[in-house]
């Protein structure tokens, strides 16, 4: 199945959860994440500000602030298909950009070097157990993660896990998948 078809399937899967079901799954995902050693050990965490249809990242951002961690949020440059992470200390530092995305306002935040980030929560629509994923199609994360030395993890429901994601040489698999009922160490995490 081609990536575009999988992308549409993934969007439909995310929209298929009832509000109650979504909240229950999110709570399980948060519990798994907050109990993990990679979360506990991380001083700086990269995370997107979620859209309504995605797993809600606000509780993750707020818990990280509560735990005295640095929270960094990506700002995309569509012209170059690149990303820069900026430290976020308050939601008022966000601005609404294309497609209703919330990104940090560079005039109110400071850019953070890639080497300073310990953990990045990588968003996606569908995943396989090797850590490959179907994202929204911009390639921003694959470019950014190419030489990233920290830990990568994705949050998903078992309904977003499929047998195999077609991948290309530039696709970057994540190290771990956090599902409602398990944490999968992907083959990419075995170096």
Biotite code that builds the C-alpha atoms (Angstrom):
import biotite.structure as struc

atoms = struc.array([
    struc.Atom([0.000, 0.000, 0.000], chain_id="A", res_id=1, res_name="UNK", atom_name="CA", element="C"),
    struc.Atom([1.384, 3.381, -0.941], chain_id="A", res_id=2, res_name="UNK", atom_name="CA", element="C"),
    struc.Atom([2.227, 5.999, 1.683], chain_id="A", res_id=3, res_name="UNK", atom_name="CA", element="C"),
    struc.Atom([-0.546, 8.392, 0.631], chain_id="A", res_id=4, res_name="UNK", atom_name="CA", element="C"),
    struc.Atom([-3.216, 5.696, 1.069], chain_id="A", res_id=5, res_name="UNK", atom_name="CA", element="C"),
    struc.Atom([-1.711, 4.736, 4.422], chain_id="A", res_id=6, res_name="UNK", atom_name="CA", element="C"),
    struc.Atom([-1.700, 8.410, 5.436], chain_id="A", res_id=7, res_name="UNK", atom_name="CA", element="C"),
    struc.Atom([-5.445, 8.656, 4.701], chain_id="A", res_id=8, res_name="UNK", atom_name="CA", element="C"),
    struc.Atom([-6.050, 5.387, 6.587], chain_id="A", res_id=9, res_name="UNK", atom_name="CA", element="C"),
    struc.Atom([-4.079, 6.760, 9.557], chain_id="A", res_id=10, res_name="UNK", atom_name="CA", element="C"),
    struc.Atom([-6.087, 9.992, 9.659], chain_id="A", res_id=11, res_name="UNK", atom_name="CA", element="C"),
    struc.Atom([-9.328, 7.988, 9.625], chain_id="A", res_id=12, res_name="UNK", atom_name="CA", element="C"),
    struc.Atom([-8.015, 5.734, 12.395], chain_id="A", res_id=13, res_name="UNK", atom_name="CA", element="C"),
    struc.Atom([-7.240, 8.734, 14.629], chain_id="A", res_id=14, res_name="UNK", atom_name="CA", element="C"),
    struc.Atom([-10.691, 10.190, 13.979], chain_id="A", res_id=15, res_name="UNK", atom_name="CA", element="C"),
    struc.Atom([-12.391, 6.855, 14.746], chain_id="A", res_id=16, res_name="UNK", atom_name="CA", element="C"),
    struc.Atom([-11.868, 7.022, 18.526], chain_id="A", res_id=17, res_name="UNK", atom_name="CA", element="C"),
    struc.Atom([-14.817, 8.190, 20.587], chain_id="A", res_id=18, res_name="UNK", atom_name="CA", element="C"),
    struc.Atom([-14.072, 11.075, 22.956], chain_id="A", res_id=19, res_name="UNK", atom_name="CA", element="C"),
    struc.Atom([-14.307, 8.706, 25.971], chain_id="A", res_id=20, res_name="UNK", atom_name="CA", element="C"),
    struc.Atom([-12.082, 6.081, 24.320], chain_id="A", res_id=21, res_name="UNK", atom_name="CA", element="C"),
    struc.Atom([-9.511, 8.721, 23.343], chain_id="A", res_id=22, res_name="UNK", atom_name="CA", element="C"),
    struc.Atom([-9.313, 10.056, 26.912], chain_id="A", res_id=23, res_name="UNK", atom_name="CA", element="C"),
    struc.Atom([-8.866, 6.542, 28.352], chain_id="A", res_id=24, res_name="UNK", atom_name="CA", element="C"),
    struc.Atom([-6.114, 5.672, 25.865], chain_id="A", res_id=25, res_name="UNK", atom_name="CA", element="C"),
    struc.Atom([-4.355, 9.004, 26.449], chain_id="A", res_id=26, res_name="UNK", atom_name="CA", element="C"),
    struc.Atom([-4.281, 8.347, 30.192], chain_id="A", res_id=27, res_name="UNK", atom_name="CA", element="C"),
    struc.Atom([-2.650, 4.949, 29.584], chain_id="A", res_id=28, res_name="UNK", atom_name="CA", element="C"),
    struc.Atom([-0.122, 6.488, 27.179], chain_id="A", res_id=29, res_name="UNK", atom_name="CA", element="C"),
    struc.Atom([0.780, 9.222, 29.688], chain_id="A", res_id=30, res_name="UNK", atom_name="CA", element="C"),
    struc.Atom([1.223, 6.659, 32.478], chain_id="A", res_id=31, res_name="UNK", atom_name="CA", element="C"),
    struc.Atom([3.532, 4.534, 30.309], chain_id="A", res_id=32, res_name="UNK", atom_name="CA", element="C"),
    struc.Atom([5.550, 7.600, 29.250], chain_id="A", res_id=33, res_name="UNK", atom_name="CA", element="C"),
    struc.Atom([5.923, 9.133, 32.724], chain_id="A", res_id=34, res_name="UNK", atom_name="CA", element="C"),
    struc.Atom([7.034, 5.800, 34.220], chain_id="A", res_id=35, res_name="UNK", atom_name="CA", element="C"),
    struc.Atom([9.689, 5.245, 31.555], chain_id="A", res_id=36, res_name="UNK", atom_name="CA", element="C"),
    struc.Atom([13.377, 5.704, 32.311], chain_id="A", res_id=37, res_name="UNK", atom_name="CA", element="C"),
    struc.Atom([13.898, 7.761, 29.141], chain_id="A", res_id=38, res_name="UNK", atom_name="CA", element="C"),
    struc.Atom([11.305, 10.309, 30.333], chain_id="A", res_id=39, res_name="UNK", atom_name="CA", element="C"),
    struc.Atom([12.629, 10.359, 33.905], chain_id="A", res_id=40, res_name="UNK", atom_name="CA", element="C"),
    struc.Atom([16.244, 10.828, 32.761], chain_id="A", res_id=41, res_name="UNK", atom_name="CA", element="C"),
    struc.Atom([15.528, 13.474, 30.096], chain_id="A", res_id=42, res_name="UNK", atom_name="CA", element="C"),
    struc.Atom([16.269, 17.070, 31.030], chain_id="A", res_id=43, res_name="UNK", atom_name="CA", element="C"),
    struc.Atom([15.011, 18.522, 27.734], chain_id="A", res_id=44, res_name="UNK", atom_name="CA", element="C"),
    struc.Atom([12.011, 17.073, 25.906], chain_id="A", res_id=45, res_name="UNK", atom_name="CA", element="C"),
    struc.Atom([10.914, 17.889, 22.360], chain_id="A", res_id=46, res_name="UNK", atom_name="CA", element="C"),
    struc.Atom([7.172, 17.653, 21.753], chain_id="A", res_id=47, res_name="UNK", atom_name="CA", element="C"),
    struc.Atom([4.692, 19.082, 19.248], chain_id="A", res_id=48, res_name="UNK", atom_name="CA", element="C"),
    struc.Atom([1.617, 20.970, 20.352], chain_id="A", res_id=49, res_name="UNK", atom_name="CA", element="C"),
    struc.Atom([-1.081, 18.558, 19.219], chain_id="A", res_id=50, res_name="UNK", atom_name="CA", element="C"),
    struc.Atom([-4.008, 19.188, 16.938], chain_id="A", res_id=51, res_name="UNK", atom_name="CA", element="C"),
    struc.Atom([-7.481, 18.193, 18.134], chain_id="A", res_id=52, res_name="UNK", atom_name="CA", element="C"),
    struc.Atom([-7.462, 14.870, 16.233], chain_id="A", res_id=53, res_name="UNK", atom_name="CA", element="C"),
    struc.Atom([-4.061, 13.837, 17.669], chain_id="A", res_id=54, res_name="UNK", atom_name="CA", element="C"),
    struc.Atom([-3.155, 12.490, 21.104], chain_id="A", res_id=55, res_name="UNK", atom_name="CA", element="C"),
    struc.Atom([-3.288, 15.496, 23.414], chain_id="A", res_id=56, res_name="UNK", atom_name="CA", element="C"),
    struc.Atom([0.241, 16.619, 24.290], chain_id="A", res_id=57, res_name="UNK", atom_name="CA", element="C"),
    struc.Atom([-0.765, 19.418, 26.696], chain_id="A", res_id=58, res_name="UNK", atom_name="CA", element="C"),
    struc.Atom([-0.707, 17.102, 29.758], chain_id="A", res_id=59, res_name="UNK", atom_name="CA", element="C"),
    struc.Atom([2.805, 15.970, 28.720], chain_id="A", res_id=60, res_name="UNK", atom_name="CA", element="C"),
    struc.Atom([4.009, 19.558, 28.392], chain_id="A", res_id=61, res_name="UNK", atom_name="CA", element="C"),
    struc.Atom([2.483, 20.506, 31.751], chain_id="A", res_id=62, res_name="UNK", atom_name="CA", element="C"),
    struc.Atom([3.875, 17.438, 33.551], chain_id="A", res_id=63, res_name="UNK", atom_name="CA", element="C"),
    struc.Atom([7.341, 18.135, 32.099], chain_id="A", res_id=64, res_name="UNK", atom_name="CA", element="C"),
    struc.Atom([7.140, 21.730, 33.391], chain_id="A", res_id=65, res_name="UNK", atom_name="CA", element="C"),
    struc.Atom([5.997, 20.398, 36.781], chain_id="A", res_id=66, res_name="UNK", atom_name="CA", element="C"),
    struc.Atom([8.980, 18.003, 36.768], chain_id="A", res_id=67, res_name="UNK", atom_name="CA", element="C"),
    struc.Atom([11.346, 20.940, 36.046], chain_id="A", res_id=68, res_name="UNK", atom_name="CA", element="C"),
    struc.Atom([12.200, 19.707, 32.573], chain_id="A", res_id=69, res_name="UNK", atom_name="CA", element="C"),
    struc.Atom([12.857, 21.980, 29.623], chain_id="A", res_id=70, res_name="UNK", atom_name="CA", element="C"),
    struc.Atom([10.114, 21.687, 27.023], chain_id="A", res_id=71, res_name="UNK", atom_name="CA", element="C"),
    struc.Atom([11.061, 22.442, 23.434], chain_id="A", res_id=72, res_name="UNK", atom_name="CA", element="C"),
    struc.Atom([8.537, 22.734, 20.629], chain_id="A", res_id=73, res_name="UNK", atom_name="CA", element="C"),
    struc.Atom([9.244, 22.647, 16.885], chain_id="A", res_id=74, res_name="UNK", atom_name="CA", element="C"),
    struc.Atom([8.797, 25.513, 14.460], chain_id="A", res_id=75, res_name="UNK", atom_name="CA", element="C"),
    struc.Atom([8.659, 24.380, 10.843], chain_id="A", res_id=76, res_name="UNK", atom_name="CA", element="C"),
    struc.Atom([10.056, 26.267, 7.889], chain_id="A", res_id=77, res_name="UNK", atom_name="CA", element="C"),
    struc.Atom([7.915, 24.976, 4.971], chain_id="A", res_id=78, res_name="UNK", atom_name="CA", element="C"),
    struc.Atom([10.194, 26.562, 2.335], chain_id="A", res_id=79, res_name="UNK", atom_name="CA", element="C"),
    struc.Atom([13.199, 24.492, 3.431], chain_id="A", res_id=80, res_name="UNK", atom_name="CA", element="C"),
    struc.Atom([11.188, 21.661, 5.062], chain_id="A", res_id=81, res_name="UNK", atom_name="CA", element="C"),
    struc.Atom([13.333, 22.097, 8.163], chain_id="A", res_id=82, res_name="UNK", atom_name="CA", element="C"),
    struc.Atom([12.526, 22.407, 11.868], chain_id="A", res_id=83, res_name="UNK", atom_name="CA", element="C"),
    struc.Atom([14.013, 24.300, 14.781], chain_id="A", res_id=84, res_name="UNK", atom_name="CA", element="C"),
    struc.Atom([13.020, 23.589, 18.380], chain_id="A", res_id=85, res_name="UNK", atom_name="CA", element="C"),
    struc.Atom([12.345, 26.524, 20.717], chain_id="A", res_id=86, res_name="UNK", atom_name="CA", element="C"),
    struc.Atom([12.055, 26.431, 24.496], chain_id="A", res_id=87, res_name="UNK", atom_name="CA", element="C"),
    struc.Atom([8.466, 26.883, 25.635], chain_id="A", res_id=88, res_name="UNK", atom_name="CA", element="C"),
    struc.Atom([7.806, 28.109, 29.170], chain_id="A", res_id=89, res_name="UNK", atom_name="CA", element="C"),
    struc.Atom([4.214, 29.283, 28.701], chain_id="A", res_id=90, res_name="UNK", atom_name="CA", element="C"),
    struc.Atom([1.413, 28.664, 26.206], chain_id="A", res_id=91, res_name="UNK", atom_name="CA", element="C"),
    struc.Atom([1.248, 32.411, 25.518], chain_id="A", res_id=92, res_name="UNK", atom_name="CA", element="C"),
    struc.Atom([4.526, 31.982, 23.574], chain_id="A", res_id=93, res_name="UNK", atom_name="CA", element="C"),
    struc.Atom([2.677, 30.028, 20.862], chain_id="A", res_id=94, res_name="UNK", atom_name="CA", element="C"),
    struc.Atom([1.313, 31.422, 17.621], chain_id="A", res_id=95, res_name="UNK", atom_name="CA", element="C"),
    struc.Atom([-1.146, 29.847, 15.195], chain_id="A", res_id=96, res_name="UNK", atom_name="CA", element="C"),
    struc.Atom([0.373, 29.122, 11.789], chain_id="A", res_id=97, res_name="UNK", atom_name="CA", element="C"),
    struc.Atom([-0.814, 27.171, 8.701], chain_id="A", res_id=98, res_name="UNK", atom_name="CA", element="C"),
    struc.Atom([-3.468, 24.412, 9.149], chain_id="A", res_id=99, res_name="UNK", atom_name="CA", element="C"),
    struc.Atom([-4.210, 25.721, 12.641], chain_id="A", res_id=100, res_name="UNK", atom_name="CA", element="C"),
    struc.Atom([-0.898, 24.399, 13.991], chain_id="A", res_id=101, res_name="UNK", atom_name="CA", element="C"),
    struc.Atom([0.440, 25.986, 17.168], chain_id="A", res_id=102, res_name="UNK", atom_name="CA", element="C"),
    struc.Atom([4.149, 26.738, 17.016], chain_id="A", res_id=103, res_name="UNK", atom_name="CA", element="C"),
    struc.Atom([6.505, 28.792, 19.181], chain_id="A", res_id=104, res_name="UNK", atom_name="CA", element="C"),
    struc.Atom([6.859, 32.467, 18.351], chain_id="A", res_id=105, res_name="UNK", atom_name="CA", element="C"),
    struc.Atom([10.588, 33.019, 17.661], chain_id="A", res_id=106, res_name="UNK", atom_name="CA", element="C"),
    struc.Atom([10.324, 36.562, 19.024], chain_id="A", res_id=107, res_name="UNK", atom_name="CA", element="C"),
    struc.Atom([9.173, 35.246, 22.422], chain_id="A", res_id=108, res_name="UNK", atom_name="CA", element="C"),
    struc.Atom([11.275, 32.065, 22.705], chain_id="A", res_id=109, res_name="UNK", atom_name="CA", element="C"),
    struc.Atom([14.868, 30.887, 22.322], chain_id="A", res_id=110, res_name="UNK", atom_name="CA", element="C"),
    struc.Atom([16.087, 28.313, 19.820], chain_id="A", res_id=111, res_name="UNK", atom_name="CA", element="C"),
    struc.Atom([17.617, 25.179, 21.347], chain_id="A", res_id=112, res_name="UNK", atom_name="CA", element="C"),
    struc.Atom([20.483, 23.230, 19.803], chain_id="A", res_id=113, res_name="UNK", atom_name="CA", element="C"),
    struc.Atom([19.751, 19.649, 18.751], chain_id="A", res_id=114, res_name="UNK", atom_name="CA", element="C"),
    struc.Atom([22.528, 18.341, 21.043], chain_id="A", res_id=115, res_name="UNK", atom_name="CA", element="C"),
    struc.Atom([20.721, 19.761, 24.094], chain_id="A", res_id=116, res_name="UNK", atom_name="CA", element="C"),
    struc.Atom([17.566, 17.683, 23.501], chain_id="A", res_id=117, res_name="UNK", atom_name="CA", element="C"),
    struc.Atom([17.481, 14.298, 25.260], chain_id="A", res_id=118, res_name="UNK", atom_name="CA", element="C"),
    struc.Atom([14.087, 12.986, 24.176], chain_id="A", res_id=119, res_name="UNK", atom_name="CA", element="C"),
    struc.Atom([11.801, 13.761, 21.237], chain_id="A", res_id=120, res_name="UNK", atom_name="CA", element="C"),
    struc.Atom([8.190, 12.588, 21.054], chain_id="A", res_id=121, res_name="UNK", atom_name="CA", element="C"),
    struc.Atom([7.742, 11.949, 17.349], chain_id="A", res_id=122, res_name="UNK", atom_name="CA", element="C"),
    struc.Atom([4.186, 12.274, 16.039], chain_id="A", res_id=123, res_name="UNK", atom_name="CA", element="C"),
    struc.Atom([2.712, 9.984, 13.408], chain_id="A", res_id=124, res_name="UNK", atom_name="CA", element="C"),
    struc.Atom([-0.404, 8.374, 12.016], chain_id="A", res_id=125, res_name="UNK", atom_name="CA", element="C"),
    struc.Atom([0.606, 4.717, 11.557], chain_id="A", res_id=126, res_name="UNK", atom_name="CA", element="C"),
    struc.Atom([3.591, 2.704, 12.787], chain_id="A", res_id=127, res_name="UNK", atom_name="CA", element="C"),
    struc.Atom([5.190, -0.712, 12.513], chain_id="A", res_id=128, res_name="UNK", atom_name="CA", element="C"),
    struc.Atom([7.206, -2.602, 15.147], chain_id="A", res_id=129, res_name="UNK", atom_name="CA", element="C"),
    struc.Atom([10.486, -1.637, 13.479], chain_id="A", res_id=130, res_name="UNK", atom_name="CA", element="C"),
    struc.Atom([9.770, 1.985, 14.403], chain_id="A", res_id=131, res_name="UNK", atom_name="CA", element="C"),
    struc.Atom([8.940, 3.216, 10.913], chain_id="A", res_id=132, res_name="UNK", atom_name="CA", element="C"),
    struc.Atom([5.968, 5.547, 10.672], chain_id="A", res_id=133, res_name="UNK", atom_name="CA", element="C"),
    struc.Atom([3.649, 7.377, 8.354], chain_id="A", res_id=134, res_name="UNK", atom_name="CA", element="C"),
    struc.Atom([3.531, 11.033, 9.292], chain_id="A", res_id=135, res_name="UNK", atom_name="CA", element="C"),
    struc.Atom([1.764, 13.926, 7.647], chain_id="A", res_id=136, res_name="UNK", atom_name="CA", element="C"),
    struc.Atom([4.030, 13.856, 4.619], chain_id="A", res_id=137, res_name="UNK", atom_name="CA", element="C"),
    struc.Atom([6.301, 16.853, 5.063], chain_id="A", res_id=138, res_name="UNK", atom_name="CA", element="C"),
    struc.Atom([9.441, 14.902, 5.985], chain_id="A", res_id=139, res_name="UNK", atom_name="CA", element="C"),
    struc.Atom([10.303, 17.463, 8.688], chain_id="A", res_id=140, res_name="UNK", atom_name="CA", element="C"),
    struc.Atom([11.015, 14.886, 11.402], chain_id="A", res_id=141, res_name="UNK", atom_name="CA", element="C"),
    struc.Atom([12.983, 12.549, 9.128], chain_id="A", res_id=142, res_name="UNK", atom_name="CA", element="C"),
    struc.Atom([15.284, 15.429, 8.184], chain_id="A", res_id=143, res_name="UNK", atom_name="CA", element="C"),
    struc.Atom([15.662, 16.588, 11.784], chain_id="A", res_id=144, res_name="UNK", atom_name="CA", element="C"),
    struc.Atom([16.263, 13.110, 13.242], chain_id="A", res_id=145, res_name="UNK", atom_name="CA", element="C"),
    struc.Atom([18.880, 12.131, 10.653], chain_id="A", res_id=146, res_name="UNK", atom_name="CA", element="C"),
    struc.Atom([21.764, 13.066, 12.993], chain_id="A", res_id=147, res_name="UNK", atom_name="CA", element="C"),
    struc.Atom([19.844, 13.324, 16.287], chain_id="A", res_id=148, res_name="UNK", atom_name="CA", element="C"),
    struc.Atom([21.737, 11.580, 19.105], chain_id="A", res_id=149, res_name="UNK", atom_name="CA", element="C"),
    struc.Atom([19.000, 11.514, 21.749], chain_id="A", res_id=150, res_name="UNK", atom_name="CA", element="C"),
    struc.Atom([16.119, 9.128, 22.315], chain_id="A", res_id=151, res_name="UNK", atom_name="CA", element="C"),
    struc.Atom([12.980, 9.043, 20.143], chain_id="A", res_id=152, res_name="UNK", atom_name="CA", element="C"),
    struc.Atom([9.582, 7.708, 21.117], chain_id="A", res_id=153, res_name="UNK", atom_name="CA", element="C"),
    struc.Atom([6.083, 7.782, 19.645], chain_id="A", res_id=154, res_name="UNK", atom_name="CA", element="C"),
    struc.Atom([2.719, 7.509, 21.390], chain_id="A", res_id=155, res_name="UNK", atom_name="CA", element="C"),
    struc.Atom([0.055, 5.444, 19.656], chain_id="A", res_id=156, res_name="UNK", atom_name="CA", element="C"),
    struc.Atom([-2.863, 3.095, 20.052], chain_id="A", res_id=157, res_name="UNK", atom_name="CA", element="C"),
    struc.Atom([-2.576, -0.537, 18.966], chain_id="A", res_id=158, res_name="UNK", atom_name="CA", element="C"),
    struc.Atom([-5.067, 0.427, 16.219], chain_id="A", res_id=159, res_name="UNK", atom_name="CA", element="C"),
    struc.Atom([-2.305, 2.582, 14.674], chain_id="A", res_id=160, res_name="UNK", atom_name="CA", element="C"),
    struc.Atom([0.134, -0.336, 14.575], chain_id="A", res_id=161, res_name="UNK", atom_name="CA", element="C"),
    struc.Atom([0.263, -2.118, 11.221], chain_id="A", res_id=162, res_name="UNK", atom_name="CA", element="C"),
    struc.Atom([2.299, -5.024, 9.874], chain_id="A", res_id=163, res_name="UNK", atom_name="CA", element="C"),
    struc.Atom([4.709, -3.050, 7.714], chain_id="A", res_id=164, res_name="UNK", atom_name="CA", element="C"),
    struc.Atom([5.325, 0.555, 6.743], chain_id="A", res_id=165, res_name="UNK", atom_name="CA", element="C"),
    struc.Atom([7.042, 1.009, 3.370], chain_id="A", res_id=166, res_name="UNK", atom_name="CA", element="C"),
    struc.Atom([10.173, 3.051, 3.965], chain_id="A", res_id=167, res_name="UNK", atom_name="CA", element="C"),
    struc.Atom([12.878, 4.791, 2.008], chain_id="A", res_id=168, res_name="UNK", atom_name="CA", element="C"),
    struc.Atom([16.539, 5.399, 2.826], chain_id="A", res_id=169, res_name="UNK", atom_name="CA", element="C"),
    struc.Atom([15.838, 8.835, 4.338], chain_id="A", res_id=170, res_name="UNK", atom_name="CA", element="C"),
    struc.Atom([13.065, 7.608, 6.702], chain_id="A", res_id=171, res_name="UNK", atom_name="CA", element="C"),
    struc.Atom([14.137, 7.653, 10.349], chain_id="A", res_id=172, res_name="UNK", atom_name="CA", element="C"),
    struc.Atom([12.593, 4.993, 12.636], chain_id="A", res_id=173, res_name="UNK", atom_name="CA", element="C"),
    struc.Atom([11.875, 5.828, 16.279], chain_id="A", res_id=174, res_name="UNK", atom_name="CA", element="C"),
    struc.Atom([13.528, 3.914, 19.136], chain_id="A", res_id=175, res_name="UNK", atom_name="CA", element="C"),
    struc.Atom([10.417, 3.070, 21.123], chain_id="A", res_id=176, res_name="UNK", atom_name="CA", element="C"),
    struc.Atom([6.678, 2.903, 20.661], chain_id="A", res_id=177, res_name="UNK", atom_name="CA", element="C"),
    struc.Atom([4.419, 3.512, 23.638], chain_id="A", res_id=178, res_name="UNK", atom_name="CA", element="C"),
    struc.Atom([1.026, 1.869, 23.278], chain_id="A", res_id=179, res_name="UNK", atom_name="CA", element="C"),
    struc.Atom([-1.842, 1.598, 25.777], chain_id="A", res_id=180, res_name="UNK", atom_name="CA", element="C"),
    struc.Atom([-0.713, -1.795, 26.995], chain_id="A", res_id=181, res_name="UNK", atom_name="CA", element="C"),
    struc.Atom([2.947, -2.152, 26.037], chain_id="A", res_id=182, res_name="UNK", atom_name="CA", element="C"),
    struc.Atom([6.199, -0.418, 25.255], chain_id="A", res_id=183, res_name="UNK", atom_name="CA", element="C"),
    struc.Atom([7.871, -1.728, 22.096], chain_id="A", res_id=184, res_name="UNK", atom_name="CA", element="C"),
    struc.Atom([11.609, -1.398, 21.749], chain_id="A", res_id=185, res_name="UNK", atom_name="CA", element="C"),
    struc.Atom([11.992, -1.204, 18.007], chain_id="A", res_id=186, res_name="UNK", atom_name="CA", element="C"),
    struc.Atom([14.706, -2.881, 15.969], chain_id="A", res_id=187, res_name="UNK", atom_name="CA", element="C"),
    struc.Atom([16.121, 0.588, 15.301], chain_id="A", res_id=188, res_name="UNK", atom_name="CA", element="C"),
    struc.Atom([16.935, 0.945, 19.010], chain_id="A", res_id=189, res_name="UNK", atom_name="CA", element="C"),
    struc.Atom([19.232, -2.084, 18.899], chain_id="A", res_id=190, res_name="UNK", atom_name="CA", element="C"),
    struc.Atom([22.494, -0.617, 17.675], chain_id="A", res_id=191, res_name="UNK", atom_name="CA", element="C"),
])
